[in-house]
Amino acid sequence: MEQLSSNVIEEYFDKIGLKEENDRDEFFKKIDEKHKVNLTQNLDLAVSLRKDNGSGKIYNIKNKDLETSMDFAGYYHDLYRQFFTWIMKGENLDGKKILDLGCDNGITTCFVAGLYPNAQIVAVDKCKKGIKCAEEIAQKLELKNVRFESVDAKKVDKFFKEEKFDVVLSNRSMLEITNLPKLKSFWSIDEVEDSIMVANSVVKFFKSVEKVMADDAKLITFERLEGVEEILNFVKSMRESGLYIDTDSMCKIQFKELNDVEQMPLIVFDKTERREIGFYEFIEIYSKLPILNKQTDVEDEFKIELDFKALGKKELVYGTQIDYKTGVGSERREVWQVGDKFVSYKYSNVGRRELITEGIEKDKAITEIRAMSNFIGRIGHKVTEYHSLEEREKLVK
């Protein structure tokens, strides 16, 4: 079955002209040279503009024609491959009415349409150049069961007033369309739980999606969510809109993105009301999810903190707080005594965690932390030492 899935996916990529890219420098060099214009600089500019005002200019740049669109899509080649592999292993969608939300250039839409010829696929995106590319792919593949609409995804309930869908797909779309509120800086899980806020604008968008879903429909999301705290915010926002997470269908998927291995959660929602999952329980659930296409270990930052808390009674021996002047947050490096052993715990107020429980010698660990902190201090960042929780609490956070 795996070989069959792989063959189907690779044949599809060949037909639409999607080629795999593995080297970052070579990828952008090829883009710039082939299209005789510095698209790399334009792309960086577009990303900045999009972050500022949601202009979406990035999509007009990369979707200026189908060839350019496929060349840029090589960046996400393995992401598509792994997402499509999951789809092929999942529920048979033939005969279903499917909405592809934020379809971009139609790569996901047309794969699903070809895989399930008896399904009815509707895809929406407000980027008209992306829609044009999508229609070209559908025409090239002679697909008869798909249509594309230039629609603002935030208003799908207004456009599809009389239509209901059995499945809604979002492949990196929902968080391109709206932005979750950014959490304030935090040192511990407890602070995160209290600071997760659901934004009305996000719930309004998710509610518009819920309205076009049939009573037994599923929303399949594959989003670039950063950290468990953002995932939980996403889940809470869905819940407020009347969509509930199906934890049994969740997984993590790893894929290559040029030189790097990335990981994203695949989350399924439906209208079946379920009890709300607490923050700590969700961390445990998320840490135990199956990982598809696993290539490397990706630490769950909050799981590391739970492991630190689980060490039981402990005493702080030494620590330093580094406040980075570059605006990337602050970091603490500490040595703790647990019984007759010592552990090293490094953490930041933007989510990073590292715990070493074996082979820690107190004096050596303190010397190494002090040396590194002094070096960082010499290049202009603020470094403060402390030897107790009371001293640490007096520091400016």
Secondary structure, 3 states (H helix, E strand, C coil): CHHHHHHHHHHHHHHHCCCCCCCHHHHHHHHHHHCCCCHHHHHHHHHHHHHHHCCCHHHHHHCCCHHHHHHHHHHHHHHHHHHHHHHHHCCCCCCCEEEEECCCCCHHHHHHHHHCCCCEEEEEECCHHHHHHHHHHHHHCCCCCEEEEECCHHHHHHHCCCCCEEEEEEECCHHHHCCCCCCCCCCCHHHHHHHCCCCHHHHHHHHHHHHCEEEEEEEEEECCCCHHHHHHHHHHHHHHCCCEECHHHCEEEEEEECCEEEEEEEEEEECCCCCCCCHHHHHHHHHCCCEECCCCCCCCHHHHHHHHHCCCCCEEEEEEEEECCCCCCEEEEEEEEECCEEEEEEEECCCCEEEECCCCCHHHHHHHHHHHHHHHHHCCCEEEEECCHHHHHCCCC
